[in-house]
Structure formats: structure tokens, C-alpha cells
């Protein structure tokens, strides 16, 4: 028996639960409720939809960039630690993921709320009194009109909270692929670079980073794609005040008008845009790698 | 080899299906029930299972729209659904409901006349009322000393950052329309437009748009004012006695949630038996205790009200004067629903 037969269960799974749904989405996107072919679902998307698209991509890009900025140094230094320590840290990174995603996001709610843990902590250490006193002092000396009745920082139900939720939930997906790629870099490359007189910064820039690029690219994909389509995080941490793509799609199915055709059309556009972004990035990645080879 | 594997797989599938459906079934029948979350005392359907030897598969959903989308997709096979007035109207029009045989539901006679023949089901063909109640203003009496009597509090700048709004277009627009003195069932685009302007002005003042999270936020004092359901208010009160409830002077939404049988149901008689059981007085009293909502069974309401303090009974069973200010949601035409949805996106975009 050839080894590929073992893949059949998954091939069947994929056909049923990945390929078939995509086909259904495409069919829905191009049909009306009566089943006729139409472009109307796409034509009916106006400027408001564009701003929802814009905001979703912007927030997802910010979250991905933050994940990369935090994740890369972590992955890099982790890969250079002793292996027993690596095991522990990798487990600590994974540990939160053993808990349900919803529960973790809910707990951020009680941390960020106006009467939440963080604000109560700030209040207990007298931070707000301090800020109010400083504002009062500035008011007196300079005759300005700063408010002196600060009782809490407004953190929940803001775009910042939504980005925080994305970063918190998806950071492991950035760290782990980068880490595993850096781990596999042959140390003789680094030695060779050093032997040839490259200072540490150049070793990183010319050898480590280009070689870890495939990990960075898969990290970016694994963070960006769920972030751009999330609807739970914006509901819970954004107070549903900020509509993202995920919410917009969800609304077509669960809003007052049941419109799976429009919902599918939006989903299809989102998929296409994401695929284009990813292809462009991978192209860019390939060229970098080639540039290194030559 | 391939054949062996497919045989094994086929066998496993058959075995799994057998295990799921068979499972030593000693029941005489089985029905699938679909209800809102936290809207029943679970002991009631367990007692039904025992008494009639019928298995009840009980599932819950979040919003009427979610129920509609599930049934419309044909992705589920329910025998009894419990849903709201306007959704019953919509599903009846679209032929998604079975006509009931009232010979099997003698307890229908226990339902108060005021909940019969309502606009969503004028001839009582499709539905038996389950619970009813009102929407009102819930506010924190320890922080807000004034007696609030108007929806204006929801749009008042002095409560900026302390207001919670419904996260459903119909309910949010309903509040705004009522405040402006219009009907919640208006199809007039100018009136809906005025309500939208009001909601847009309100947006910077609200903490956010919520449904179930209202509980935590109002109980915990995270917010001071919210529009929500009377029954849920009575549940919140157990955790925060400072909360107050009022049906504003401008009027509000009066809703009836009723039991129906979706079209194509194969266990219609069992389903009717279940509906009849859920309408009996004892069961209604138990469910009122668990949900804080009033039953459609008048006798049960009288029994339950005896043990309540007067002011609580007034909230749970509002007087006719209060109800006369309230409107039942009607099923709106498709264009109006689309207008609601597009304005809702615009509001949040």
C-alpha cells in the first residue's frame, strides 16, 4: 500500500469541509434569492462597506505588525536558549491556548473595564490622584483648563482594546513558526559568517533574518488572516461599536434581513483580497531568498 | 487494501450512527426543542420526559434571527420552537410554520385573552404564548438619584460613557423611534431616518452595544443605564439590589414569545403534547420563577404574583395603563428590514 492512502481520510475531510463550503460561497455570491445569476451582490456594496474593509485591514495590519515586533525577538532569543529552558518557555507560550478563546477574551473584558482590574489597581496606587494633582498644578501655574476629575482610563470598547485582543490571542501563532525556523538554521552558516569577519549585526541582517523569512511569512499569515476576519474580539472588547468585516458578514446571516448571498459576496471579496496580499508577500519573500542565494 | 480500508470506514460510520441514534432507547418518542438561552426551568422538560416517556433534546439559540437562519437553511430538524412575536409573523407568512391542532392542546384555554389573537398570529393558528414582558430602562439607583421616566436618559450627555444600548438593529431603532414619539413598527423612511440621526448622536455617549453582557455590566456597576427586558431586570436585581426598572412614559416594546411547530415536523402530536404540558399551570409557575418573565397562563400568573412584593409584581405583570403605552413588534416588509440593516452598518462603520 502506498503511503498516500493514509492521507485519504483528510482528503475526504478537506473536500467536505473546505472545498465544498468555498464552492457554496462562490455560488451564493453570484446568485439571487431566486437562484438567478447576478453581480448585484457585489454592485450593492457601497462606501460604508469600503470603510469597514479599510478599518478591518488597518486593525489587522497593526495587530500583525505588533505581533511581529514582539514575536520575532522572543522567537530569536528563545531559539538560542538551552533546550530544557526552551521547552518550558514554549509550553508557557502555548499554555493560554489550552483555555477556550472566548473565555480568554472575556477575561480581558474584566481587566480592561472602567471598574476593571487594571483601573482599580491604578486607583489603589494613587495614579489617578497623582495625575489629577499634576493637572491641577499645571492649571494653576499656566491658567490652562485640564480636567482634574480623572477616575479611570478608558480602555474597554476602544479600537486599542480590539488590537490588544488580537495581539494577545494570536501572538503565539507568530512566535512559534519563527522560532521553529530559526531553530533549524545550521549553526555552521553563522560560524562561517563570523569567521569571514561579519559583526553580529551583519550576521543577523545577512544570514539569520533572510533564513528565517519563511517563518516570518507563515507567522504573518497565521496572525493576519484570523485577525482580519474576527468578529468576537470586536464584539467583546470593542463593545460592538466598531464594525469589522467579520461582524459585517455575520450580520448578513444573523441580522434582521437574512441575506446569505450578500454575506457570501463579502466573504468572497475578503478571501480574494487576503489571497492577493499573501501572494504578493510570498513573491516578495521568494525574491529575498533568491537574493541571498546569489 | 483500499477496499479493506473503505470497508472498515463504512463499518465505523454505520456503528457511529447506530450508537448516536439507538443508544438503548427505551423512550416512546423523541422531540427536538429550540428555545432562547436561560428561558426555562430545566426541571420542567425533564419532568415531561419522565411523565410521557418522550425524550426531549433541548437546544438554545441567541436571537430570533439566528433561529430564522437555522430553519431557513434547513440545517436542523426541530419539533417545537419558542420565539418572538414578529418572527412568528414572518415565519407564518413564509409558510415556515405548521398549523396547530388545538384538540391536542386543551391547556390553550388557560391562556389569557389578552395574549390571544395578537397581530402576529391573528387567528391563533400557529402559536401558543409561552412568556411575555416589556422592555424598559434599567438604571443604577445608587448613582442616579432622580426617578427616570423617559427614554431621554438614554440620550442624555450627563450619562455619557455610562449608557448601554441593544446590539440589535430592531431593538435599538425601537428605543429611538419611541423616544421621538413614532411607532416601533413604522415603515416611514423619514421617521426611521430621524431615529438614525438620534442613534448617531447617541453613539459617542454609549459604552457600546450589547445583549447578554448587559447582565455583568449593569450588575457590576460598570454602566449606569441600559435598555433591556423586565424579566432579566428581576434576575439582575438578585445580584445588585440598587438597580431600578421603568417602562418610560413614551412607551416601549411589549413582547410575546410563543411556542410553534416548524413546517415539516414529523412528530407533530408529540410536539403538541409538549406544548400542552408547558402551558399547564404548575409548569408555568416553575418557569416564571426561573426566568423572571410572566407566563401567558393567567392562573399561573395569579399564583406567582401572590408571593411577590407589590412593586415587583408591577414590573413582572405591568398594569393595563403601562401596556397601553407599549407596542408589539410587527413583521416589517423586506425593504424596511434592509433599510434597518444598512443604517445599522452605517452607524457602526
Interface residues (C-beta under 8 A of the other chain):
Chain A: X1 X5 X8 X9 X48 X49 X51 X52 X55 X109 X113 X114 X115 X116 X154 X156 X157 X235 X236 X238 X239 X240 X241 X242 X243 X247 X248 X251 X253 X254 X255 X256 X257 X258 X259 X260
Chain B: X1 X2 X5 X9 X63 X65 X66 X68 X69 X72 X161 X167 X168 X169 X170 X203 X206 X207 X208 X209 X210 X213 X216 X217 X220 X221 X222 X332 X334 X337 X338 X340 X341 X342 X344 X345 X346 X348 X349
